[in-house]
Amino acid sequence: MHEDHTLIQATAHVLTGICFIAIGIINFFRRADVHAEMRGFGVPLPEVALPIGLTSQILGGLMLIFDYYAGFGAIILIIFTVVASAIFLRWWKVQDNQFKRIHQVIGIYTNFAVVAALILLFEMNGLTR
């Protein structure tokens, strides 16, 4: 596990994985609220989409932490991040609350950075173990 990585690379794997797992666990315990939000946004089959999203967060995070097909885990998390951003960060639809709108824009840019880090993790690991 991580034997072919520098300390900095291994740290990047672990910290990124922890972020996704922690947020996945938080969302698991508030899944009724997340499900209601998804329904409100018109997400088709939220009762299927939510477990797929939670599984993606936790599985992808574990794959990074344990360096088990970490590149594939990064791809899972890239797809998850893009889809979750499209669902939950619809800044262009927020017209009545500028504070909420700017925070959604900040969320989009933050997720750009997350995807960039995941792309680097993928590039470092590829699709092999």
Backbone torsions as a table, in degrees:
resi	resn	phi	psi	omega
1	MET	NA	117.3	178.3
2	HIS	61.8	12.5	-177.0
3	GLU	-65.4	-24.3	179.7
4	ASP	-95.6	11.7	-179.5
5	HIS	-113.5	151.9	171.3
6	THR	-72.6	169.6	177.6
7	LEU	-60.2	-39.8	179.8
8	ILE	-65.1	-43.2	178.8
9	GLN	-64.4	-44.2	178.9
10	ALA	-63.1	-39.5	177.8
11	THR	-62.4	-41.4	177.9
12	ALA	-61.5	-42.8	176.8
13	HIS	-57.8	-52.4	-173.4
14	VAL	-66.6	-46.8	-178.5
15	LEU	-64.5	-41.2	178.8
16	THR	-64.7	-44.8	178.8
17	GLY	-60.4	-44.3	179.7
18	ILE	-59.4	-42.2	179.7
19	CYS	-57.0	-49.0	-178.0
20	PHE	-67.9	-40.1	179.6
21	ILE	-65.8	-44.9	-179.5
22	ALA	-60.2	-46.0	179.9
23	ILE	-68.0	-36.2	176.2
24	GLY	-61.5	-42.3	178.9
25	ILE	-66.1	-43.9	176.8
26	ILE	-57.9	-47.2	-179.7
27	ASN	-65.9	-31.8	176.6
28	PHE	-61.0	-44.9	-177.6
29	PHE	-76.5	-13.5	174.7
30	ARG	-118.4	31.0	-174.8
31	ARG	-63.0	-28.9	177.2
32	ALA	-62.8	-42.5	178.3
33	ASP	-67.6	-42.8	179.8
34	VAL	-64.0	-41.8	178.9
35	HIS	-61.4	-43.5	178.7
36	ALA	-63.6	-40.4	177.2
37	GLU	-61.5	-45.1	-179.5
38	MET	-62.2	-42.9	177.8
39	ARG	-61.0	-42.8	179.2
40	GLY	-62.2	-31.1	178.2
41	PHE	-84.0	-2.2	178.6
42	GLY	78.6	23.7	178.0
43	VAL	-67.3	126.3	178.4
44	PRO	-68.2	137.5	178.5
45	LEU	49.6	57.9	-179.4
46	PRO	-61.6	-25.7	178.7
47	GLU	-69.0	-17.5	174.2
48	VAL	-98.8	-41.9	-176.1
49	ALA	-64.1	-39.5	-177.6
50	LEU	-63.8	-49.7	177.4
51	PRO	-62.0	-33.6	176.7
52	ILE	-64.4	-43.1	179.0
53	GLY	-64.3	-45.7	179.5
54	LEU	-63.0	-42.9	178.5
55	THR	-62.8	-41.3	179.6
56	SER	-62.1	-45.0	179.6
57	GLN	-59.6	-50.5	-173.7
58	ILE	-73.6	-45.2	-179.8
59	LEU	-63.7	-47.6	179.2
60	GLY	-60.4	-41.7	178.2
61	GLY	-63.1	-43.3	178.1
62	LEU	-64.3	-38.6	179.1
63	MET	-62.0	-37.4	177.3
64	LEU	-70.0	-47.7	-177.1
65	ILE	-59.1	-44.9	-175.9
66	PHE	-92.5	6.0	177.0
67	ASP	52.8	40.1	178.7
68	TYR	-107.3	105.5	-173.4
69	TYR	48.7	50.5	-175.6
70	ALA	-58.8	-35.2	177.9
71	GLY	-63.8	-40.6	176.9
72	PHE	-67.1	-39.3	175.4
73	GLY	-60.2	-39.6	177.9
74	ALA	-63.2	-40.5	178.2
75	ILE	-62.8	-44.6	177.4
76	ILE	-56.1	-44.8	-177.3
77	LEU	-72.7	-30.3	174.0
78	ILE	-63.5	-49.4	179.7
79	ILE	-60.7	-45.4	178.5
80	PHE	-57.8	-47.5	-176.2
81	THR	-63.2	-42.6	179.7
82	VAL	-64.9	-46.4	-178.7
83	VAL	-66.0	-45.7	179.4
84	ALA	-61.7	-37.6	177.6
85	SER	-64.1	-42.2	179.6
86	ALA	-65.5	-32.3	-179.5
87	ILE	-78.5	-49.6	-167.2
88	PHE	-100.9	-14.6	-176.0
89	LEU	-115.5	56.2	-179.0
90	ARG	-85.9	67.7	-175.6
91	TRP	-59.2	-32.2	-177.1
92	TRP	-68.5	-15.9	179.5
93	LYS	-92.9	-9.4	-178.6
94	VAL	-89.0	108.5	-178.2
95	GLN	-111.4	-27.6	-171.0
96	ASP	-95.2	-6.9	-176.3
97	ASN	-139.8	96.4	-177.3
98	GLN	-63.6	-32.6	178.2
99	PHE	-62.6	-47.7	178.5
100	LYS	-64.7	-39.4	-179.3
101	ARG	-62.5	-46.5	-178.3
102	ILE	-67.7	-33.3	177.4
103	HIS	-69.4	-31.4	175.1
104	GLN	-71.0	-38.3	175.8
105	VAL	-62.9	-44.2	177.1
106	ILE	-59.8	-40.4	177.3
107	GLY	-60.4	-40.5	177.9
108	ILE	-62.3	-47.8	-179.7
109	TYR	-65.6	-36.9	175.3
110	THR	-60.8	-42.4	179.2
111	ASN	-69.0	-27.1	171.1
112	PHE	-58.5	-45.3	-179.5
113	ALA	-65.9	-39.5	178.0
114	VAL	-61.9	-46.5	178.9
115	VAL	-62.6	-39.4	177.9
116	ALA	-60.6	-43.9	178.2
117	ALA	-63.5	-40.4	179.2
118	LEU	-66.9	-35.7	175.9
119	ILE	-62.8	-41.9	177.2
120	LEU	-63.9	-40.1	177.4
121	LEU	-64.1	-39.5	176.9
122	PHE	-63.8	-45.5	-178.2
123	GLU	-61.8	-35.3	-179.1
124	MET	-72.2	-32.2	-171.7
125	ASN	-106.8	-28.7	-174.4
126	GLY	65.6	-159.0	-178.2
127	LEU	-103.0	10.2	179.2
128	THR	-96.7	167.2	-179.3
129	ARG	-67.1	NA	NA
